[in-house]
Amino acid sequence: MDRVTGTLADGLGAAASASGILTQQQARIFGLLYLSARPLSLDDIAAELSQSKSNVSLNIRALVEWHLVRLRRMPGSRRDHYEAATDFFRAMQEIFERRFRWTVRQVLAAVAETRSAAAGSRGAAAGDLEERLARLEAFFALIDVGIGAFVRGEAFPAEKLRNVIPLPAGRGRR
């Protein structure tokens, strides 16, 4: 692999390792394919990244599933070849829908379960609990709506988020 491609592949790999979305190896494969002038076979990718073909195959499947890489048939070759996607908006839509929206909905389900567990509680603590749960639910419900808007390609004004959970007095905006 040339120095330029290696720089991008390693940089994307380092970024991905902290993201929780892609693995370091998946991001390195994407970087290699993104800068490649032609689609590459599993053998080519494995050789360029000094990885086993089985490891590359496993990671390629995940990248295809995320719409970051697509399979390309090459005339005269029986091998599968792959190329990086260039429609980043589509890829991010998929990531937001499948990864972030699932997480948001898990929080909303936890709020509903907590409300059920607290049913019948009374007093000031119960009122405070309900207020906190309502604010948490409102925020994450709005995030869910925002993800839906993003996935559909619609605008979502971020100011709405700031209005759901106001900052306590004395705290400045960052």
C-alpha angles and dihedrals in degrees: 000000000000121000095254094051091043091053092054095041093050093043093051089045092054092048093048094050088066096041102069089217103086130018121242091253093050091052092048090052090049091050092050093049093043093058095038115109090214139027113276131217123231088256091053093049093046091051094046093049097036091237133132117266090236091055091049091047092053092049094044090057091057091048091050089050090053090049090240094115131029134200116247125193112218120209111250095015129100091196124096114247127197137206133187119255116242098195096094093170090061091047092050091048088057093047093048093047098045104032111025099033091052090053092048091051090050088058091049090051090050090053091051091049091049091052090052091049091050095046110130095024114134140189136048093313091055091051092049091048092051091048092051092047091048091052092047091048093048092051096048093041087056091048088052090052090048093052089050091051092048092049090052091047094247128139119257118192109227091207088079090067093056091053095055098064110022118209115254115256114278097027116112126213117261 
